[in-house]
Amino acid sequence: MIVIKSRNEIKKMRRAGKMVAEILQMLREKVRPGVTTLELDRLAEKQCIKWKARPAFKGYGGFPFTICASPNNQVVHGFSNSNPLVEGDIISIDFGLIIDGFFGDSAITVPIGEISQETQRLLQVTQESLECGIAAAITGDHLSDISNAVQTRVERDGFSVVRDFVGHGIGRQLHEDPQVPNYGIPGRGPLLKSGMTIAIEPMVNVGAPDVKVLEDGWTAVTADGQLSAHFEHTIALTENGPEILTRLDS
């Protein structure tokens, strides 16, 4: 069942979303060669505690960390560790929290020092595909219009969309209806209505879309070992267009 949120509920989600955005910005500024993802994880958790918020991922289904830290060919759900980040790599950071009963969820992919032009293009296209998906979140249109907008932007540049993982509704639960795939034919699925809140999160591979999950039961990697990038925003649908809740100026 898709839960329509009231203005007051969206106000609470806006607060949660801004906190997520501020913590991700803090982590982005800390990313550099030599830093470990375990350090980033502890920084995020410490800030949650300071704000009396609860990390959304830690303990969720048994996930052991505050952030999902997924470098290079890791697509999503990567475990934080004590290995130093390396110049020229990329790191996807997925983070969420809950405060006052509502969740915020967002993801970024960050370069570690200088990266190649091809890797930079992957990050740019992935971020632009998220923007295209958000722009397609128009009340009265269909859910798959969002999916198609993401896929079209990604494939225009020769990259591929991961199909095994999707975006989702969000609110009082981290994962609510509806699922929001990053691919599909337009004009299908539920009608988009004001008050819907969803997390759109394209995961984009340089090579084939196929992924596999490692023995830890969480970490998903590209099947062909090529790079992957991930960007995500939580948004609210309004009569005046989509509102990004996980942004610094929200």
VENQUI-V773279 format. One line per field, one symbol per residue. ss: DSSP state (a for helix, b for strand, c for the rest). phi: phi as a letter, one per 40 degrees, with the letter a starting at -180 (. if undefined). psi: psi as a letter, one per 40 degrees, with the letter a starting at -180 (. if undefined). Layout:
ss->???
phi->???
psi->???
This chain:
ss->cbccccaaaaaaaaaaaaaaaaaaaaaaaacccccbaaaaaaaaaaaaaacccbbccccaaaccccbbbbbccbbbcccccccbcccccbbbbbbbbbbccbbbbbbbbbbcccccaaaaaaaaaaaaaaaaaaaccccccbaaaaaaaaaaaaaacccbbcccccbbbccccccbbbbbccccccccccbcccccbbbbccbbbcccccbbbccccccbbbcccccbbbcbbbbbbbccbbbbcccccc
phi->.ccccccccccccccccccdcccccccdcccadhcbcccccccccccdcdcfbbdcccgcggccbcbcbbcfcccagcccaccccbdgcbbcbbaaabafgbcbaaabbbcbgcbccccccdcccccccccccccccbdgcbdcccdcccdcccccbgcbccbcbbcacaicbcbbcccbcbaiccgbgcccbdgcbbbcacbbbcbcccbabcccgbcbbcccgccbbababcbbcbcchcbccbbccc
psi->hhhhiidddddddddddddddddddddddehihdiiddddddddddddddefihhddheheeheidihhgibehdifihiaehiihheiihhhhiiihhfeiiihiiihhigahiidddddddddddddddddddeghhdaideddddddddddddeeiihheeiiaiiibeidhiiiigifiihieiaiihiheihihhghhhidbieiiihieeedhhihdeeiiiihiiihihhieeiihhdfide.
